[in-house]
């Protein structure tokens, strides 16, 4: 209390009045901010008793309709399952004995060339018909 008296003696009435006005202004700003926050809170969490006028009530589906929809969906799933089973049943491709012999011969040739220090160009057979025709034309021209 003694400290307040010594401070009060040093401050003039004008300074004290200005401080009071400043604190009251701060208080009013804080009250406005609190009111804004309360308004936001009420918008975020509306009362359950108050319904929005723009929203239509939810439609309810009968048990029979739900059963029809479920049966149709199960039928679609069954059809899809059968289709995937057919795809999985496709036999695995096998390499013929002649094809395997060609691959083994080419590998032996490459390894022999590598060991001797020669470089062998990889002459892979073309896959599409257009490039095969181009190869035939080049062979005729040569």
C-alpha positions as CSV (number, residue, x, y, z in Angstrom):
1,X,0.0,0.0,0.0
2,X,2.9,2.3,0.7
3,X,4.2,1.7,-2.8
4,X,0.9,2.8,-4.3
5,X,0.8,5.9,-2.3
6,X,4.3,6.9,-3.3
7,X,3.5,6.2,-7.0
8,X,0.2,8.1,-6.7
9,X,2.0,11.1,-5.3
10,X,4.4,11.1,-8.3
11,X,1.7,10.8,-11.0
12,X,-0.6,13.6,-11.8
13,X,-4.4,13.2,-12.1
14,X,-4.2,13.6,-15.9
15,X,-1.8,10.7,-16.3
16,X,-4.1,8.5,-14.1
17,X,-7.2,9.5,-16.0
18,X,-5.4,8.7,-19.3
19,X,-4.4,5.3,-17.9
20,X,-8.0,4.5,-16.9
21,X,-9.3,5.5,-20.3
22,X,-6.7,3.2,-22.0
23,X,-7.6,0.3,-19.8
24,X,-11.3,0.8,-20.4
25,X,-10.7,0.9,-24.2
26,X,-8.7,-2.4,-23.9
27,X,-11.6,-3.8,-21.9
28,X,-14.2,-2.9,-24.5
29,X,-12.0,-4.4,-27.3
30,X,-11.7,-7.6,-25.4
31,X,-15.5,-7.7,-24.8
32,X,-16.1,-7.3,-28.5
33,X,-13.6,-10.1,-29.3
34,X,-15.3,-12.4,-26.7
35,X,-18.7,-11.7,-28.2
36,X,-17.3,-12.5,-31.7
37,X,-15.9,-15.8,-30.4
38,X,-19.2,-16.7,-28.8
39,X,-21.0,-16.0,-32.1
40,X,-18.5,-18.2,-33.9
41,X,-19.0,-21.0,-31.3
42,X,-22.8,-20.9,-31.7
43,X,-22.4,-21.1,-35.5
44,X,-20.1,-24.1,-35.2
45,X,-22.3,-26.1,-32.8
46,X,-26.0,-25.2,-33.5
47,X,-28.7,-26.5,-31.2
48,X,-30.2,-29.8,-32.1
49,X,-33.7,-28.4,-31.7
50,X,-33.1,-25.8,-34.4
51,X,-33.2,-27.2,-37.9
52,X,-31.7,-25.5,-40.9
53,X,-34.5,-24.4,-43.3
54,X,-32.6,-25.3,-46.5
55,X,-32.0,-29.0,-45.7
56,X,-34.6,-31.6,-46.7
57,X,-35.3,-34.5,-44.4
58,X,-33.4,-37.7,-45.1
59,X,-35.3,-40.3,-47.1
60,X,-35.6,-43.7,-45.6
61,X,-35.3,-46.9,-47.6
62,X,-37.5,-49.9,-47.0
63,X,-36.1,-53.2,-46.0
64,X,-37.3,-54.8,-49.3
65,X,-35.5,-52.1,-51.3
66,X,-32.3,-52.7,-49.3
67,X,-32.6,-56.5,-50.0
68,X,-33.1,-55.9,-53.7
69,X,-30.0,-53.7,-53.9
70,X,-27.9,-56.1,-51.9
71,X,-29.0,-59.1,-54.0
72,X,-28.1,-57.2,-57.2
73,X,-24.7,-56.2,-55.8
74,X,-23.9,-59.8,-54.8
75,X,-24.9,-60.9,-58.3
76,X,-22.4,-58.4,-59.8
77,X,-19.7,-59.5,-57.4
78,X,-20.3,-63.2,-58.4
79,X,-20.1,-62.3,-62.1
80,X,-16.9,-60.4,-61.5
81,X,-15.4,-63.2,-59.6
82,X,-16.1,-65.7,-62.4
83,X,-14.5,-63.4,-64.9
84,X,-11.3,-63.2,-62.9
85,X,-11.2,-66.9,-62.5
86,X,-11.4,-67.4,-66.3
87,X,-8.4,-65.0,-66.7
88,X,-6.4,-66.9,-64.1
89,X,-7.1,-70.2,-65.8
90,X,-5.1,-69.2,-68.9
91,X,-2.2,-71.7,-69.3
92,X,1.4,-70.6,-68.8
93,X,3.4,-70.2,-72.0
94,X,6.3,-72.7,-72.5
95,X,9.5,-72.3,-74.4
96,X,10.0,-74.8,-77.2
97,X,13.1,-77.0,-77.4
98,X,14.1,-75.3,-80.6
99,X,13.8,-71.9,-79.0
100,X,15.8,-73.0,-76.0
101,X,18.5,-74.4,-78.3
102,X,18.7,-71.1,-80.2
103,X,19.2,-69.2,-76.9
104,X,21.9,-71.5,-75.6
105,X,23.8,-71.4,-78.9
106,X,23.6,-67.5,-79.0
107,X,24.9,-67.3,-75.4
108,X,27.8,-69.7,-76.1
109,X,28.7,-67.7,-79.1
110,X,28.7,-64.4,-77.1
111,X,30.7,-65.9,-74.3
112,X,33.3,-67.4,-76.7
113,X,33.6,-64.0,-78.4
114,X,34.0,-62.2,-75.1
115,X,36.7,-64.6,-73.9
116,X,38.6,-64.1,-77.2
117,X,38.2,-60.3,-77.0
118,X,36.0,-59.8,-79.9
119,X,32.8,-57.7,-79.8
120,X,29.7,-59.3,-81.1
121,X,26.7,-57.1,-82.1
122,X,23.4,-58.2,-80.6
123,X,21.2,-59.1,-83.5
124,X,17.8,-59.5,-81.9
125,X,15.0,-60.6,-84.2
126,X,12.5,-57.8,-84.9
127,X,9.1,-58.2,-83.2
128,X,6.7,-56.5,-85.6
129,X,5.8,-57.3,-89.2
130,X,6.7,-53.8,-90.5
131,X,10.3,-54.1,-89.4
132,X,10.5,-57.6,-90.9
133,X,9.4,-56.3,-94.3
134,X,12.0,-53.6,-94.0
135,X,14.6,-56.2,-93.3
136,X,13.5,-58.2,-96.4
137,X,13.7,-55.1,-98.6
138,X,17.2,-54.4,-97.3
139,X,18.3,-58.0,-97.9
140,X,17.0,-57.8,-101.6
141,X,18.9,-54.6,-102.1
142,X,22.1,-56.0,-100.9
